[in-house]
Every structure is written in structure tokens, then in C-alpha cells.
């Protein structure tokens, strides 16, 4: 960042325990400065090696993301879905937006769809509607296969199981953290899940 831009918008927001890079980019862009994507820039990121610390790390990411959305958006209902996957990351498209007395933000992702379909399958099975239960169960499996497709390595089933488990646990922690972090700020927040490209 240029020194003049940082002088104009101020330093990092200390209330941002996560997403401080996004916050400062929003503020710099809103102040009229241009931001550029540099594909050769290197970012070093430390994932935790112990499972408990790994889960806590992803929970905290989710827990602190709602603050960013409240800080930079008006109160309202917003629903996003994945629009495109590119080298620089996943892009989301706003499907629906309207002003509302409080903030609600939902990212429609395969992870969320997988769980909603599973809930429907279980509910239909519980009330004895077997055909809808089977249909929603099959849809759950199809979405799960789509969601985990990048983790699949048929030559190494153990590696597949480890990657599937870690990504699932990371996203579950991220969603749970976002939901609770949003509730703390009096908003409904169902965040975007961790996705990547190979």
C-alpha cells in the first residue's frame, strides 16, 4: 500500500481479529485509491498442526467475519452464491438484496446445500415419506461428491479420507463460528466455506 493511502484511511482496525487485510482494502478502495491483483505476490499462511488448534483457527475465522460485513454494509438481507472460480479465488454473485431492520447474510454453497438436503431427507424419513427421503438422500450424496471432488484421490484412499475429514471439519467450524459471531452482533450470518482450486 502507498504510504499516502494508509495515512488517509488509518492503520489496521484492531477490532478485526480476522479479515483485517480485507478491511483495509475496502477502506482504501472506498477512499478512491486503486487496488490491483498481483498473481506473483506470495502470502505465507500458517495452518495449525494439532487438530484442536486447527478447528479453533477456522472457528475464529468464522466468528470474526460478521464484524467485517456489518462494518462495510447497510442493514439488510443478502444472499450470495458462487459465481466463478479463478486463480485468485472464488467470486460470489449477489442473488438477492434488500434493506431490513437487521443484517442477514447467507452464502449458498455446496456445503450448505449438502446439509439442507440431508435435513430434508431425515425429516421425510422420520414422517414415513420414503420416496422423498430417498430422493433427497440421493441428492445429498450427489452434492457431497461434488463438494469433495477436489479431495478425491482414488490411488490414495487414506489421503482422500484425511483431506475430506479436514476440509469438512474446517468448514463446519467456519460456519459454526460465523453463526455464533453473527448472533453476538445481532445478525444472521451463514458464511462462505473454504474452497480452493487444484
C-alpha positions in Angstrom: 0.0 0.0 0.0 1.1 3.5 -0.6 2.1 5.5 2.5 -0.4 8.3 1.5 -3.3 5.8 1.2 -2.5 4.4 4.7 -2.2 7.9 6.1 -5.6 8.8 4.7 -7.5 5.7 5.9 -5.6 4.9 9.0 -4.0 1.8 10.3 -5.4 -1.7 10.6 -8.6 -1.9 12.7 -7.7 -3.6 15.9 -11.3 -4.9 16.3 -10.6 -7.1 13.2 -9.3 -10.3 14.6 -9.7 -11.8 11.2 -10.1 -10.2 7.8 -8.0 -7.2 8.6 -6.5 -7.3 5.1 -10.0 -7.2 3.6 -11.0 -4.3 5.8 -8.0 -2.1 4.9 -8.5 -2.9 1.2 -12.2 -1.9 1.5 -11.3 1.3 3.2 -8.5 2.2 0.7 -10.8 1.4 -2.3 -13.6 3.5 -0.7 -11.2 6.4 -0.3 -10.7 6.4 -4.1 -7.4 4.5 -4.3 -7.0 1.7 -6.9 -6.2 -1.8 -5.9 -4.5 -4.3 -8.2 -4.3 -8.1 -8.1 -0.7 -9.3 -8.3 -0.5 -13.0 -9.1 3.2 -13.2 -8.3 2.8 -11.9 -4.7 3.5 -14.5 -2.1 1.5 -14.9 1.1 2.6 -17.2 3.8 -0.1 -18.6 6.0 0.4 -20.9 8.9 -2.2 -23.6 9.5 -2.2 -25.2 12.9 -0.9 -28.8 13.0 -2.8 -30.0 16.0 -6.5 -30.9 15.2 -7.9 -28.9 18.2 -5.9 -25.8 17.2 -6.8 -26.2 13.6 -10.5 -26.3 14.5 -10.2 -23.3 16.8 -8.4 -21.4 14.0 -11.2 -21.9 11.5 -13.9 -21.3 14.1 -12.2 -17.9 14.9 -12.1 -17.0 11.2 -15.9 -17.6 11.0 -16.6 -15.9 14.4 -14.9 -12.6 13.3 -16.1 -12.4 9.7 -19.5 -10.9 10.6 -17.9 -7.8 12.0 -16.5 -7.0 8.6 -19.8 -7.3 6.9 -21.6 -5.1 9.5 -18.8 -2.6 9.3 -18.9 -2.2 5.5 -22.6 -2.9 4.6 -26.0 -1.5 5.3 -28.5 -3.5 7.3 -30.4 -5.9 5.2 -30.8 -9.4 3.8 -28.2 -10.6 1.3 -28.0 -13.9 -0.4 -24.9 -14.8 -2.4 -23.9 -17.8 -4.5 -20.7 -18.9 -6.1 -20.3 -17.2 -9.4 -16.9 -18.3 -10.6 -13.7 -19.9 -9.5 -10.5 -18.3 -10.7 -6.8 -18.4 -9.9 -7.2 -15.5 -7.5 -10.1 -17.2 -5.6 -13.8 -17.8 -5.6 -16.1 -15.0 -6.7 -19.7 -14.7 -5.3 -22.7 -13.1 -7.0 -25.4 -11.3 -5.1 -28.7 -13.2 -5.8 -30.9 -11.1 -3.6 -30.6 -8.0 -1.6 -33.0 -5.8 0.3 -32.9 -3.4 3.3 -34.1 -4.9 6.5 -34.2 -3.9 10.2 -31.2 -6.2 10.9 -28.5 -7.9 8.9 -28.8 -11.3 7.4 -26.1 -12.7 5.2 -26.3 -16.2 3.6 -23.8 -17.7 1.2 -25.4 -20.6 -0.8 -22.5 -23.1 -1.1 -22.4 -26.8 -1.8 -21.5 -27.3 1.9 -24.8 -25.6 3.0 -26.8 -27.4 0.3 -25.4 -30.8 1.4 -26.6 -30.2 4.9 -30.0 -28.7 4.0 -30.7 -31.7 1.7 -29.6 -34.1 4.4 -32.0 -32.5 6.9 -34.9 -32.8 4.4 -34.0 -36.5 3.8 -34.0 -37.2 7.5 -37.3 -35.3 8.1 -39.1 -37.1 5.3 -37.8 -40.4 6.6 -38.9 -39.6 10.1 -42.5 -38.9 9.0 -42.6 -42.0 6.8 -42.4 -40.4 3.4 -39.9 -42.9 1.9 -39.7 -41.8 -1.7 -38.9 -38.1 -0.9 -36.5 -39.3 1.7 -34.7 -41.5 -0.9 -34.7 -38.6 -3.5 -33.3 -36.1 -1.0 -30.8 -38.7 0.3 -29.6 -39.3 -3.3 -29.3 -35.5 -3.9 -27.3 -35.2 -0.6 -24.8 -37.9 -1.9 -24.6 -36.1 -5.3 -23.9 -32.7 -3.7 -21.4 -34.3 -1.3 -19.5 -35.9 -4.1 -19.4 -32.6 -5.9 -18.3 -30.8 -2.8 -15.5 -33.3 -2.0 -14.4 -33.9 -5.7 -11.2 -31.9 -5.3 -10.2 -34.0 -2.3 -10.7 -37.3 -4.1 -7.6 -39.3 -5.0 -8.6 -42.9 -5.9 -5.0 -44.0 -5.8 -4.6 -43.0 -2.2 -7.8 -43.7 -0.2 -6.2 -42.7 3.1 -5.1 -39.3 1.8 -8.6 -38.8 0.4 -10.2 -39.6 3.8 -7.8 -37.2 5.6 -8.4 -34.4 3.2 -12.2 -34.9 3.2 -12.2 -35.0 7.0 -10.0 -31.9 7.4 -12.0 -29.8 4.9 -15.3 -30.9 6.4 -14.2 -30.1 9.9 -12.7 -26.7 8.8 -15.9 -25.7 7.1 -18.1 -26.9 10.0 -16.0 -24.8 12.4 -16.1 -21.8 10.0 -19.9 -22.0 9.7 -20.5 -22.5 13.4 -18.1 -19.7 14.2 -19.8 -17.3 11.7 -23.2 -18.2 13.1 -22.2 -17.5 16.7 -20.2 -14.4 15.8 -23.1 -13.1 13.8 -25.5 -13.8 16.7 -23.2 -11.9 19.0 -23.6 -8.9 16.7 -27.3 -9.4 16.3 -27.2 -10.7 12.7 -27.8 -13.9 10.9 -24.5 -14.9 9.2 -24.1 -18.2 7.3 -20.7 -17.6 5.7 -18.9 -18.9 2.7 -17.0 -22.1 3.1 -13.4 -22.9 2.4 -13.0 -23.7 -1.3 -9.9 -24.0 -3.4 -8.6 -25.0 -6.9 -6.1 -27.5 -7.8 
